[in-house]
């Protein structure tokens, strides 16, 4: 078969297959054109999930007759001043979108520049353009696209339901709104609930727009990113490690104002949160990258959804550093969503209303037994509570006894500590949870999870300055293990010495522990060694211990922290709270769980039906 030139309409359809995947693709291209035209208000109207109608109206610069006629031609654009594809400073630069859309749909374009008395309108059907006709309109442009893929049934049948396509359009509009806080976006139509995102400006504009689109909850549980490194400016908001989602759909990436998907940025987020979140949980992030256009290639994908960085390592380093610094500055802060979950778990007891005749006289009333009377450590005044001023007193005091000074919980023990962010310890519950009070409310602290994070951060600080200090065992601890585990530990012994753990082979089925990290104290060394052996078996011998540094010290921190079930003195509990306040990332343990929950006084009063 001889080579022949394809007809123009077929060329346009092929281009449409690259650019126009679904109605959301059309919305993206046309709204980006409106943004490039410096529009301050963009209204998008859809019907039938965009398959029936898509209408984009803006108040941008508008086009005169010459520009209007060229706008629907292939490879015509006003966004490349010097024909330099390495210096892209606009969004819709390809020059194929309008021509491609016109080849697979019915399309009309109306536009009016500011200096014109009226606008002009042209239509494109089947790739054929009509002559311009006058159109009464305000300054700006209006683009209507009807019956998408009406002349390409094979493409039409692969589209999803109207609801699904409308949802995809909403997602595109959200990303465009997040990238352009100074533009007022309106999204409405017969196939959706309307959305309205007014323009915001000034200090805090980005946070205000993200609160509009994602929600106030995210803005309240995120830290601000603001750093510059290697010519890469990183801004945006990063959610606290305890504020996560079950998937990555709430992670948004923008490069030079363009919403993108990029594996470098995804990997940087994963690395930045590696120490703080569960492996199956995903942080909520809105990441904005500003970089020299010459350092990034946005021509990788026809729809401009993907890109390629010239120096991917510099971008990754800048993102990790920005998030790390922001989370460190947040200190022990934990997300408020944890407290909301706790409040939702509280339920008031339901009592049946007894008839008046069944109410006993006061002298006949017998007080039921207190359900917590036998658990003296939680009561705060029982005889078995070593933290109480009335240690040794009878635990079976009556309810009236609580009004007596001798039965009062130690509210005056350390009044100044109430002014600390994490307050002062009042009691220990279930031998694991510290009950503390600050000036605003009540705090519940998981002593094991909190101390685990503290030990982990100390390990990292010691490793940064050299090998971890160790302490020699008076009598080496001999641990019996399978022969293959002993072999793995023997091979890894030189690397483990950096962490303060000195091991020697002691026969074919035993390992002798001669020195242990001083930071661990009298912890479960046997459990630690067995845990490390299991890790070596999982990682395989080909993986160096140094490559698993975080996991090694995480295992050590877990075994070296205060265990659940250990009773703490008041001074020990308060010392733990002060260490948490001084340690970065102490709001969550190394597994991503929160270390404390704070219930405000107003929340507690709400549980009891009180209002202030």
NORGILIN-V381464 format. One record per run of one state. SS is the DSSP state (A for helix, B for strand, O for the rest). FROM is the first residue (numbers start at 1). TO is the last residue. If there is no record, write none. Layout:
BEGIN
ss: {SS/SS}
from: {FROM/FROM}
to: {TO/TO}
END
This chain:
BEGIN
ss: {O/A/O/A/O/B/A/O/B/O/A/O/A/O/B/O/B/O/B/O/B/O/B/O/A/O/A/O/B/O/B/O/A/O/A/O/B/O/B/O/B/O/B/O/B/O/A/O/B/O/B/O/A/B/O/B/O/A/O/A/O/A/O/A/O/A/O/A/O/A/O/A/O/B/O/B/O/B/A/O/B/O/A/O/B/O/B/A/O/A/O/A/O/A/O/B/O/B/O/B/A/O}
from: {1/8/20/23/37/41/48/51/53/59/65/72/97/105/106/113/119/126/128/130/133/136/140/147/153/157/162/180/184/190/195/198/205/214/216/221/222/230/232/240/244/246/251/256/258/260/263/273/282/284/285/291/293/296/298/308/310/312/331/336/346/356/359/362/365/376/380/399/404/405/408/415/420/424/430/433/438/441/447/465/470/481/483/500/502/506/510/518/521/525/540/545/561/570/583/588/589/594/595/596/601/608}
to: {7/19/22/36/40/47/50/52/58/64/71/96/104/105/112/118/125/127/129/132/135/139/146/152/156/161/179/183/189/194/197/204/213/215/220/221/229/231/239/243/245/250/255/257/259/262/272/281/283/284/290/292/295/297/307/309/311/330/335/345/355/358/361/364/375/379/398/403/404/407/414/419/423/429/432/437/440/446/464/469/480/482/499/501/505/509/517/520/524/539/544/560/569/582/587/588/593/594/595/600/607/612}
END
